Amino acid sequence: MNTLVVINGSYHPDGLTTQCLEAISKKLCDKHNLTPVNFFLDDNIRGCASCRSDKHSDCVMWCRFEDQFQTIAHAIQDAKRVLIGTPVYLDFPSPKLLAFISRLNCLAEKTNREFFRGRYIHIHANAYVSGTKSTIQVLMSACEMLGFTIEGRSTTEYIQKWSDHKIRGGMTQEDACLLS
């Protein structure tokens, strides 16, 4: 229960999202005495296909598709806090992070949102130019609907515009790993 599940929605394992998540994760773990459990989403993770609207009568608790989702969902079940991070794609989270989040709905529906009760979510978005606010808004809406607890200032964003480094959302120069 003293874990921070970190979910990286980037397509680049050594990219800016990873650097930012490492900095934020360290800060959260130090502040809340947590141990990080890191996940890099597989590129082929599937989104929800609304099985229950087909021949199936209802969603299966841990989803019918067997992939990385089950491992991460079980880690979330044992965690106190979750940190999700994504680069911005056309002012949206990465497609694979959206796919993963859509699958969490089966856990929300099967447990009347109890699965997520008492679990805190932290959201990070980074972009080269813009789009972090709309990306965070999409993720906050989805996470609130699922039943996560969103406390105070739980979002961070990082923007690198051309050669100008800008830090937003409570991240300081010490928190972020900046590109040179």
N, C-alpha and C positions, 0 to 999 in steps of 0.2 A: 504493500500500500504506500510505501514511501518512495515511489518511483515517479519519474517524469517521462512519459512516452513522447518521443520526438518523432514527428512524421514529416519527412522531406518530400515535397511534391515536385521537385525539380527533375529535369531530364539529364542534368550534369552532376555527377556525384562529387566533383571537386570544385563546384562553381560557387558563385556569390551566395546563393541561398544556403548552402552548407556552411559557409563561413559565418554568416549571420546567425544561423540556428545554433552553431557551436557557442557563439558569444552569449546569446540569449539564454541558452540552456545552462551554461555555467552560472550565469547570474541568478536564474531561478533556483537551481540546485543549491547554491550557496545560501540563498535567502530562506528557502523552505526545508533545508536538510534532506534533499532528494537525491536519488541515484538515477541518472539518465538511462533510458532504454531507447536506442536509436533505430529508426526504420527508414530505408530509402525505398519509396514505392516502385514496384516493378513497372516497367513500361507497358506491359500487357494486362494490367489489372482492369477488370471489366466493371462497368457501371451497372446499376440496377436495371433489370429488364422487365420489371413488374410481372414476375412469374404468377403472382396471385390473380392477375387479371386474365390469365390464360386458362389452361386446364387445371391448374393447381388452386386449391381453395384458400390458401393463405401463405404468407411469407414463412420461410423456415427461419427459426431463431438465429442461426449463424450463417444463413444464406445458402442457396443451392450451389452456387459456383464455388468450387474449391480452388483457392489460390492463397495469396499472402494475406488476404483480408482476415481470415480466421485467426491467424497468429497475432496480428495487430489488435484485433478486437478483444482477444483474451488478455493481451497486455494492458489495454485500456481498462478492462474490467478490474484489474489488480492495481491500477494506478490512482493517484490522487489528482494529478495534473497531466494535461496533454498540451503539447506545443506543436502546432502545425505551421509549416512554412511553404511558400510557393513564390516562384517568379511570376511576374505579370505577363499574361498572354492576351492581347487585345482587350485590356482592362478587365480580365477575368483571371481566376486561379488557373493553374495548369489543368489540362483535361484529365490527367490521371488522378489528381487530387479531387476534382469534382466527381469522378467515377467512384473513388473510395468513399467519399462523404455520402454519396447517394445510397451506397450499400449499408451505411450505418442506420438507415431508416428502419430496416427490418428489426434491429435491436430496440429501437425506440418504440415501434409499434407493438412488438411482442411483450414489452415490459411496461407499457403505459408510461414511457419516458423514465422509469425508475433506473434503468441501466446507467443513465448519465447523471442521475441526481447526486449532488455532492462532488462531482468531478469538475475541476476548473479547466477552462480552455484558454489558451494563449494563442494569438494569431499573428503571424508575421508575413508581410509581403514585401518583395523588393522588385525594383524596376530600373531600367536604364534611364527612362525619361519620365514617365507618368503612369497613372493607373492604379497606384497602390490603394487609394481611398475606395474606389469602386470595388476592387478585389476584396479588401477587408470587409466592406459592407456585405458583399455576397456571402462570405464565409461566416460572418457574425450572425446573419439572418439564419443560415442553415444550422449553425451550432446551437443557437437559441431554440430553434424549432425542435431539434433533437433532444434538448433538455440539459445541455451543459450549463454550468454556472459560469457566467462572465462577470468578473469582478473588476471594478475600477478601471484602471488603465491597463488593459490586457492585450493591447495590440501594439505592434511596432511596424515601422516601415522604413525602408532604406532606398534612397534614390541616388543614382549617380548620373548626372546629366553632363554629358560631354566630359570635360576635364574638371568640372566643379563637383566636389563632394558635398552632398547635403544629407543630413541626418534628421529624421522625423520621428515622431511618436515616442519620445522618451529615450531613444538610443543616443548615447554620447560617442565621442570619438574613441573613448576607451572600450565601449561595448562592441563596436563594429570593426570588422576587419576590412579595411578599405583597399580598393584596388589602386595601384599606382598609375 
